[in-house]
């Protein structure tokens, strides 16, 4: 049996697994044949995207790996696109841009597969205005666990009662299945992490490129000023990004961006749609920055696409630098994906900072989607003592849930974070999710170990 290339056995977190067979499907029919064969043999199958995730969802532990990378067609229409699961997010963005349109969800990693972003209900910096991926999916083509190919349109309700799962009072949530009577099939599969079917294609919504965009990186002397600005700026019309960087994040970024002000201990990245390059909102930002006590002269603002691309690289450089640091240390990536209600965001951030100063001084960064009260903690942990970091992340999860939040806002839980599902939901609610899983995958072959752990969904 040929050896499986290592890139199919790991994800971006450094999590690794093993498998007996790799299948790289040529088309949808090949996906259906593979799953039909697996069902007949009762062999577990892990659906493989581009490997950019950090939860281990695409990492197999036995069985077969089914890669959808060749299902990569992109057809751009007016107001929508039809996309294969293996198409890369960056390719969709580029194709939409050429037509004068854009795909609103903006997950950070543009080398992610579109199917993977749907499977995790991914989101990103533009989700502050446009919401997560699920909102933009209009139809799905899905191969079920028995090899049956189905197409589901937006508005097509499930034909059984899935039960009801209470949702956290947050703007973003991808922890488990969002069960509700009469819910869309589309909403059930989006965010299900490959546990209910293999998403092979999707029809997604596009919007016209706005007449102008203003981007900015605003620097502050301290967190208090930045957080006051978040509260003041959150209601700004047509603001589509509101991102946060703490002092340690800026320290890491200075290796690539030495022009960051030396006195800056926090920053906010903003982007706003404008009616034109003469829009009065441009002058309004000078007033906002001055009122916030930010570094007005040293902050960055731009209308030109090339300059705004520099800001995008600034934002995306941070997770790259974090990943590089973690890889060099030999540790697994230790990070959070928790979100809380908007009115508890400041309280959650203060809790993070206090405990991190106590437990991991000088070995963490905090950044991300503060407009949605959803910031990421990344720990530079000791490879010889991963439990120290793991225990602190569980503590943070409990705190987020106690504030009405979620243990996963955009990454999903995969295999690495299955222990968090029971922190957010009761055993009865988790069982309701498992019941849906058994209905669509009675042999438990799809995504074994994802969401519910290795033993909960294995074939009986």
N, C-alpha and C positions, 0 to 999 in steps of 0.2 A: 504494500500500500504506500503511495507516495507521501512524503512528509508534507505536513501542512505549513505553509509559510507563517512565520511568527506574527505578522501583522493581523492575521485573522484570529489570533488567540489572545489579544490584549486590547486595552483601550488607552485613552490619553492619560489616565491616572497611574498607569504602570501596573494595573491589575492584570494578572495572567491566568490562563486556563489551559485546557487541553480538549481535543476532539478526535474522533475516529475517522471522520470523513469531511471533506470540503466540497460543497457543490456551488459553483458559480453559474447561476441560472442565466440562460441566454435570453429568455423572454418569459411572459406571464405563464404560458403553457408549461414551461419547464419548472416554474415554481409550483404549479398545481401538481405536476407529476411527482416532484420531490416530496411534497407534503403527503400526497396519497400513498406513496411508497413508505414513508416514515410511519404513517398511521397504521398501515398494514403490519409493519414490523414492530410497532410500539417503541420506536426509537425517538428520543428527545431531539428537538431541533432548536437551535439558536439562530434567530434572524440577525444577519450582520449588515450594519450600515457602514459608514466611513471610519468608524473607530474614534471619533472625536469626543465621545461621552466620557464621563468620569465616575460612573456608578457601577460599571461592570455588566451592564445589561446586554452588551453584545459579546461578552466573554463567555465561551462555552465551558461547561464542566462535564465533558463526555458527550456522546451522541454526535450529531451532525451540525456543521455550520452551513447555513444557507445564505450566500451573499447575493445581494440584489444590485450590485454595482453596475451591471450592464443594462439595467432597465433605466436608461438615462435620457430618454427623449424629452424635449421641451418644445411645446407648441404655444406660441403667444397669440392670444386673441384680444379683442377689445374688452377690457375690464376683467379679464381672467386668463389663466394659463393652465394647460394640461401638462402635467409633469410626471415622469417616471420616478419611482422611489429612489433609484440610484443616482439621479441627477444631483449635482452639488448645488448648495445654496448660492454660492458665488456665481455659478453659471446662470441660475434663474435670475438673480439680480441684474447681471449684465444683459441678458436677453430682454428683460422687461425694460431696462434703461434705453436700449436701442429703439424701442417702440414708443418712447415718451411716457412710460409708466414705471411704477415700482411696486414691489411686493412688500407690504407693510411690516410683517414680523422681521425682526433683525437680530436673530441669535448671533452671539459674538463670533462664533467659529464659522466663517463662510465656507470652509472646506467640509462642513457637515453635509450629509445627504439629506435631501428634502424628506424622504421617507423617515429618516431618523428623527428629524425635527418634528414631524407630525406624531410619530410614535411616542415622543416625550412631551408633546404639547409645549415645545420650546418657546422661549421669548427672549427679548434682548432689550437694548436701550430704547428703541422706538416703541416698545410695548407700553411705555408710559402713556402714550396717546392711543395707540392702536390695539392694545391687548395682545394676548398670546396667539399662537399659531391656530389653535382650534377655531377661533372666531373667523378665520379667513379660508377655511376649508369648505368648499361647496359640494364636493362629491368625492367618494373614495372607491377605488377598486381594491378588493381584499380577497386573498385566498385563505379560506378557513382551514382549520386543523385537519379536516379530512380530505383536503385537496379541491374543494368546491370553490369556484371563482364567483364572487358576488360583487354587484355594484350598488352603492348606497348614495342616494341623493340627500342633500340638506333638506330637512323637514320630514324625512321618512322615519317614522317612529319605530322603536323596537316592538316586536310582536309578542312580548311577554312582560310581566311585571318584574322589573329588576330590583325592586325595593327602593329605599330612600337612604341616602347618606347625607348627613348634615355637612354643609360646606363651611370652611373657615371664613371669617369676615375679612378677607383679603382680596386684592385685585388680581392675584396670580396664584394658582394652585395646581399641582400635578402629582399629588400624593394619592395613589389608588384610583378607583373608578368613581366618577361623580354621578352616582346612581340616583335616578328619579323616575317615577312612573311617566311613561310617554316620551322619554328622552329620545333624541335622535340617535340613529345608528352611528352617524358621523361622530357625534360627541362621545360615544362609547369607545370607538376604536382609537380616536385621537387621544393620546396620552396613556394608552394601555400598555405601552412598552413591549410590544411584540408578544404579549401573552394570550391574546384572543384571536389573532389572525395576522397574516403577513400583508401589510399594505404595499401594493405593487404600483399604484398610480393614484394621482389626485388631481382634482380641478380646484384651483385656488384663485382667490380674488386679487385683482390688481387695482391700483389707483393712479390717476394722472400725476406726473411729476409736477410739484408746485411751481409757480412762477419764479420764486426765489426762496432761498434758505439762508438763515443766519445761524452760524455756529459760534460757540465760544467756550473757552476754558477760563473760569474765574477763580482767582487765588485768594485765600484768606489767611489771616494770621493765626487763627485757631478754629477749632471745631464749632464753638458756640456761634460764631459769626456765620459759618457755613450752614448750620442747622436752622438758624433764624431765617436765612435766605431761602432755604428749602420751603419752609412754611409760607413765606411771603410770595414765592415764585410759583408754587405748585398750581394755583388757579390761572396762570397766564394763558390767554387764548392761543391756541395752535402750537403751544409748546409740546414738542414730541420727544425730547430727551431731558432728563434731569438726573445726572449720574454723580456719584461721590467718590472721592479719593482721600484717605486719611494721610497723616504725616508720614508713616512708614511706607505707604504706597508711593508718595512723591519721592521719598528717599531712594527707592528702588528704580523709579523712572528716571531719575537724574543721570543715570549711566547712559541713557539714550537721548535725553532731553536736558542738557546742562543749562538751558535758558530758563528752566523753572526758577522762579524767585527763591533766593536762599532763605528768606524769612517765612515762606509759605509753609503752613502746617495742615492745610486742607484745601481742597479744590472741588469745584462743581463744573461738570460738562453740560452745556445746554445746546439745544438745537430747536429752532422755531421756523415754521412755515410763514412766508410773507406773501403779500399781494404783488410786490415789486421790490426792486432794489432801492426805491425811494420811500418805502413803507415807514410811517412814523414810529413803528415799533423799534426801529434801529436806534433812534435817539432815546426812546424810553429805556433801553437797556443801560445807557450811561447813567440815567437817573437811578435805576434799580441798583446798579453796582455801587454807586456812591452812597445811596441810602443804607446799603448792607454793610458799609465799612470795609469792603473788599479792596484789593490792590487794583484800583481803577487803571493806573498807568501801565501796570505790568501784566494785566490779564490779556488774553488773546481773543479777538473777535474777527470774523471773516465772513464775507459773502461768496468769494470765489471758490469754485469746486476744489481746486488744488489745495487751498488752505484748509478747507473743511476736511479733505482727505487726510491732511496732517493731524487734525484733531482725532479723526477715526483711528489712525495708527497709534496716537497717544493712548487712547482708550484700550485698544486691543493689545498694545505692547505689554500692559501690566500682567494679564494672565500668562502671556508667553514667558515673561521674566520669572513669574512664580513657578511655572512648570519647569523651566530650566534649572532654577535653584533646587527644586525638589528632586529632579532627576540626578543632579550632581551629588546630592546627599545620599542617594540610594534609598530614600524613604518613599512610602506610598503618599500620594497627594491626600492631604487632610483638609477638607473644606466644607463649608456649610452652604445650604441653599434655602434657608428658612426665611419666611416673610411673616409680618404681623400686620394688624390693622393700622391704617395710616396714623390714627391718633395715639398709637403706642410705639411708633417707630423710634422716637427719641429715647424713650425709656429702654427699649431693647438695645439700642446702640450703646447707651451708658452702661448697661449690664455687661455687654461684650467687653467694652474697654476696661472696666474695673477688673473683671476676672482674668482677662488676658495679661494685664499688667502684673497680676499676682502669680499666674501660672506659666506664662510664656513671654516674659519681658524681652523685647527686642527681636522676637521670632514670630511675627505675624504681620499681616496686612489686612485692612478692611476697605472694601470698595464695592461699587455696584449701583444697583437701581434704587437709589434712595427715594426717588419720586414715588415708588411703589412700596416704600418701607421694606425693601428687600435688598439688603447688602450681604455680600459674601465675606466670610472669614476664611483666610487661608493661613494654615499653621506650618511653620518650618519645624517639623517634629524630629525627635531623636529616632533614627532607624532602629536603635537597640531597645527603645521603649515606646512603641506605638500606642500602648494602652493609655498612657498619660494624655495624649491628644484625643484618642477615641472617647475616653471618659468625659473630657471637657465638652466635646461636641454633642454628646448625649445630654449633658447638663443644659447646654444652650437650646437643644431641641425641646426639652421639657419647659424651659422658660418661654420659648416662643409659643408653644401650645397653651400655656397658662395665660398668655396675653390674648388668646383668641386667634393665634396664627397657624401656619402650616409648616410641616417638616420638609416640604419640597415645593418650591415655587416654580421651577422651570427645568430642572435636570432629571426629574424622576428619581426613583429609589433603586432601580436595578437590583443587583445582588449585594452590593456593598452596604446598602442602607435599609435592608428589609427590617432590621430591628426597630426602625423608627415608625413603621406603620402603626404598630400597637400603641404608640405614644399619643397619636392623634385620634385614633378611632377605638371604640369599644370592641371586645371580642365578637359581639353580635353584628356589629357593622362590618368588621373584617370578614366574618362568615358570609355575609350577604355578597360581598365581592367574590369570595371563593365560589359561591353558588353560581354566579354569572360565569365565572371562569370554567366551571365544570359543565355548564350548559353548552358553551361554545367549543370547549376542548375537553371532552369527557375522558380522554386517555391521558390528559396532562402532559402532552408532548411539547407544547410551545413555550419557549422561554422558561424552562424549568429552573427554579431557584429565584426568579425575578418576583418582586413584590412580596411573596408569601413564604419564601424560604425553600430550601431544597426538598423538604419532606412533605410540605403542605399540598403541592400540586402534582406529585408523581403519580404515575399510572397505577391503578389498583388491579 
